[in-house]
């Protein structure tokens, strides 16, 4: 039977929320527990009254946003190591799906984010390659017109790897800070409050981490968010993934990551190296494997087109790849392979995978 999250019910990954059972606008404390204060009345008389603190939508959004931030912190400080941070993000996405199988986007995101971790690992390995190894690649490239056009000097290869790692880590973190709290609010407060208070999230912008600047306004209530979660409530899980994937790829990642010229150059270099068959280890295949490991697996891996002129940074080209992977994920969830999908997600939730 599919698993559905029930607020307040014991769950190993999601303790009972601090505001469970308290309605928006309701006192956070019983009247008897509130402090008595003196205040000046209408006739300049000294009166007595109580200060009553009520639950607001902003209170709720802040708890879920801080929950997301705490996941990517260690000893109160944000984790600088992109690989370790990515591992925690992967686990958080997997836990969302394991707690509620209706969150099909989150299940797919656990695998996609894991693939980002594979990219971070590859970029680090490439950046650490010795100068002699990279000069050997340049020697190979001398016989290729396509490769020569890329100016594949050792410094260029290293710089592309560094740029790719920095942008991947930045996008991975900020997408998580955007979309994880959306799922948690929906889980704990339900669809009606989610829809009613979605726009209120913007009011907490000054109290949270959001390093995007003016590129993307924090908490903006994009239509794809409302529609994606509405599709979940209606039981149209595959459709919900399509809307949330468009939000993820176009509203967020396109703006904060793929529009960056450095990222585009790094992706173009990688695409060319992959298309023309550069020596192994210099490029990384653009693929999404629906398993805990990085290595491609027959029937479980979707590939971006291996053409020289394919551009991953263009939203329309990338969305075709993403939706292809989403369709395959949906097929696996409906097949006899479901136990293996769940096993992989449990491994990721426990901090495993990649490698």
LINWO-V482468 format. One record per pair of residues at least 4 apart in sequence whose C-alpha atoms are under 7 Angstrom apart, sorted by the first residue. I is the first residue (numbers start at 0). GAP is how many residues later the second one is. Records with the same first field share a line. If there is no record, write none. Layout:
I->GAP / GAP
//
This chain:
1->99
2->96 / 97 / 98
3->95 / 96 / 97
4->94 / 95 / 182
6->180 / 181
7->8 / 12
9->5 / 6
10->4
12->82
15->4
21->4
23->31 / 32 / 33
24->29 / 30 / 31
25->28 / 29
26->25 / 26 / 27 / 28
27->25 / 26 / 27
28->4 / 5
29->4
33->16 / 17 / 18
34->15 / 16
35->12 / 13 / 14 / 15
36->11 / 12 / 13 / 14
37->8 / 9 / 10 / 11
38->7 / 8 / 9
39->4 / 5 / 6 / 7
40->4 / 5 / 6
54->4
55->4
56->4 / 140 / 143
57->4 / 142 / 143 / 145 / 146
58->4
59->4
60->4 / 140
61->4 / 142
62->4
63->4 / 117 / 120 / 121
64->4 / 116
65->4
66->4
67->109 / 112 / 113
68->4
70->17
71->6 / 7 / 13 / 16
72->4 / 5 / 6
73->4 / 5
78->6
80->4
81->4 / 87
82->4 / 34 / 37
83->4
84->4
85->4 / 31
86->4 / 264
87->4 / 263
88->4 / 87
89->4 / 20 / 23 / 24 / 258 / 259
90->4 / 19 / 257 / 258 / 259 / 260
91->4 / 257
92->4 / 13 / 14 / 16 / 17
93->4 / 12 / 13 / 16 / 251 / 254 / 255
94->4 / 254
95->4 / 7 / 10
96->4 / 6 / 7 / 9 / 10
101->130 / 135
102->4
103->4 / 133 / 137
104->4 / 136 / 139
105->4
106->4
107->4 / 218 / 221
108->4
109->4
110->4 / 178 / 179 / 180
111->4 / 176
112->4
113->4 / 240
114->4 / 173 / 179
115->4 / 52
116->4 / 237
117->4 / 176 / 236
118->4
119->4 / 45
120->4
121->4
122->4 / 38 / 39 / 41 / 42
123->4
124->4
125->32 / 35 / 156
126->31 / 34 / 35
128->4 / 5
129->4
130->4 / 23
131->4
132->4
133->4 / 20
134->4 / 19
135->4
136->4 / 142
137->4 / 14 / 15
140->6 / 7
141->6
143->4
144->4
145->4
146->5
147->4
149->119
151->4 / 5
152->4
153->4
154->4
155->4
156->4
157->4
158->4
159->4 / 106
160->4
161->4
162->4 / 99 / 100 / 103
163->4 / 99 / 102
164->4
165->4
166->4 / 90 / 96
167->4
168->4
169->4
170->4 / 82 / 85 / 86
171->4
172->4
173->4
174->4 / 73 / 77
175->4
176->4
178->4
179->4
180->4
181->4
182->4
183->4
184->4 / 9
185->4 / 5 / 8
188->4 / 5
189->4
190->4
191->4
192->4
193->4
194->31
197->23
198->21 / 22
200->18
201->16 / 17 / 18
203->4
204->13
209->8
211->4 / 44
214->40 / 41
220->4
222->4
223->4 / 19 / 20 / 23
224->4 / 19 / 22
225->4
226->4 / 16
227->4 / 12 / 13 / 15 / 16
228->4 / 11
229->4
230->4 / 5 / 6 / 8 / 9
231->4 / 5 / 8
235->4
236->4
237->4 / 92
238->4
239->4
240->4
241->4 / 81
242->4
243->4
244->4
245->4
246->4 / 5
247->4 / 5
248->4 / 5
249->4 / 65
250->4
251->4
252->4 / 5
253->4 / 5 / 61
254->4
257->5 / 6 / 55
259->4
260->4
261->4
262->4
263->4 / 49
264->4
265->4
266->4
267->4 / 43
268->4
269->4 / 13 / 14
270->4 / 37
271->4 / 36
272->4 / 5 / 10
273->4 / 9 / 10 / 11 / 32
274->31 / 32 / 33
277->4
285->17 / 18
286->14 / 15 / 16 / 17
287->13 / 14 / 15
288->5 / 7 / 8 / 11 / 12 / 13
289->10 / 11
290->50 / 53
291->52 / 55 / 56 / 61 / 62
292->60 / 61 / 62
293->60 / 61
295->5
296->4
301->22 / 23
303->17
304->5
310->6
311->5 / 6
312->5
313->4
314->4
315->4
316->4
317->4
318->4
319->4
320->4
321->4
322->4
323->4
324->4
325->4
326->4
327->4
328->4
329->4
330->4
331->5 / 6
332->4 / 5
333->4
336->4
337->4
338->4
339->4
340->4
341->4
342->4
343->4
344->4
345->4
346->4 / 5 / 6
347->4 / 5
//
